[in-house]
Amino acid sequence: MSDIAMIRAAAERLRGHARRTPLLSSPFLDEIAGRRVLVKPECLQHTGSFKYRGARSAISALDANVRDRGVIAFSSGNHAQGVTLAAREHGIPAVIIMPGDAPAMKIENTRALGAEVVLYDRANEDRDAIGARLASERGLTLIKPFDEPLVIAGQGTTGLEIAEDARALGIERADVLVCCGGGGLTSGIALALEADAPGLRARPCEPEGFDDVARSLISGQIERNTKLTGSICDAIVTPSPGEITFPILKRLCGPGFVVTEEECLHAMALAWARLKLVVEPGGAVALAAALWRKDQIEGDAVIALISGGNVDREMFLNALDRFGDQI
Amino acid sequence: MSDIAMIRAAAERLRGHARRTPLLSSPFLDEIAGRRVLVKPECLQHTGSFKYRGARSAISALDANVRDRGVIAFSSGNHAQGVTLAAREHGIPAVIIMPGDAPAMKIENTRALGAEVVLYDRANEDRDAIGARLASERGLTLIKPFDEPLVIAGQGTTGLEIAEDARALGIERADVLVCCGGGGLTSGIALALEADAPGLRARPCEPEGFDDVARSLISGQIERNTKLTGSICDAIVTPSPGEITFPILKRLCGPGFVVTEEECLHAMALAWARLKLVVEPGGAVALAAALWRKDQIEGDAVIALISGGNVDREMFLNALDRFGDQI
């Protein structure tokens, strides 16, 4: 259902809309990692995360008469902002269902971009049920955060860019570390790399305690997280990999990485100092793995994707306070 | 002496070395500015500032037997790092003369990249004299920070990229606001725009109290700053525009902008929140002018260059503490 043709079609629809992010690097990061580190900074994407790609891909592919009734999405904040901006660009309404404990900046930004925001309790309410009800009441189209081929295709455009830029840098074999929640981005990138850069291998990265994808890849079947709250990596905490994304991950990805929250905060401080990037905790897991899981990585170079930069000031100051002098 | 042919030749020498930075934007910045704001983030350039372009341009153009003896530069930190990295890439030694009050991170990074760093007193010593003596003693080639055609040509490659990307965005007439010290970057961009985007006009931006270029453009002759210390915008404080840069600025630039240090800190906080960029105070003057000098800007869009992101933690925290809740 998801394939490279869908990704290339999404890339056409996104042309002139999604931002073409570069690959960044720093000799200081290379030194820590013991190999060449290339960073794909999707925190520089519109709305501060890669989520805009999938949202615009899905919304732009809807029939106009369906699209005009509006869209609905559930999200801790990055998918929310991506869907809201893509909806605004199409001149249609967006309703966003967000957990009440999402970073304040994400909630505020989503509202400021024009969405109607509905808050729910992440621990006790089923966001899918809330979304389905509102969608049916108002005739809205649900834009799923990851388990949707058009969304996977949009996220996969990131992989096309990685393949192209890695080739230009002479990198033919390398692990591509991807911050992974439900697996939409990772599966999309894996499909793109399979087609355009078969020597590059996608590998999902997660925070300790929320490593459903890493465990699923080990067991060969979909595993679930035992909890869904309590992580600073809010952007990439989901119950489990998706029914659509997991078979792709299983077929194409290398083993997953698990990093600690401390390592995420340290990676945020290094991204601040060495890349001049603002990264959110969940967006830093892949960079953390690239820097501090060197024995689990193969090759002379590693590519790490930064998935987003929508971080509250308090959390960002925490990272700089703790690790700003260890750069 | 400096012309578009030199800039195009520098672009060829920099191809595959200098980073091609994108144009970024945020609807939140557009709203503040009252027009479309495009940001050219040279904080993402190698070594965290545009200075790498000019340094690599100059060093790569030297005769190999001259180059092999090494290079010397004086700089508050950004030119220092650019020259050091470009020298390292060519396998040659670099001696860098830096003011003792330069941000600690800049001094440390310059040393870590492999330079021999010589500190001097910005208020009481003549860095030109120190540089000339060391250069003659060791046979080093002096890489001037701005008043050198090969350096201007390298910085001007930024303007070629702005012209190309503005055209792709449909922007035909706009002011291009540039953080300006001695005028190497501004004059290079002005020359590039004259050739490739004659509807775009470069305009220098400076901090209050160090507005030698703005005053020089008004009087029509080179004016000097009355002081050279006491600014948080260390990166762009120079005594006066250069003998080579000023005639170019005078011929091609629109009037200069002067912003306050408070506005620079506020722009840094906005770049953190809205662009996910780490910007140093001197690198934020053009963004500050784009946001808060709207009556002095012409056109529906404005392009603001961020010149660098090499900021100490204390200064960065200061910006977020003061303005992180005014975003």
Interface residues (C-beta under 8 A of the other chain):
Chain A: G16 R19 R20 T21 P22 L24 P27 F28 P41 C43 L44 G48 L85 M105 N109 A112 L113 A168 W272 A273 L275 K276 L277 V278 V279 G309 R313 F316 L317 L320 G324 D325
Chain B: G16 R19 R20 T21 P22 L24 P27 F28 P41 C43 L44 G48 L85 M105 N109 A112 L113 A168 W272 A273 L275 K276 L277 V278 V279 G309 R313 F316 L317 L320 G324 D325
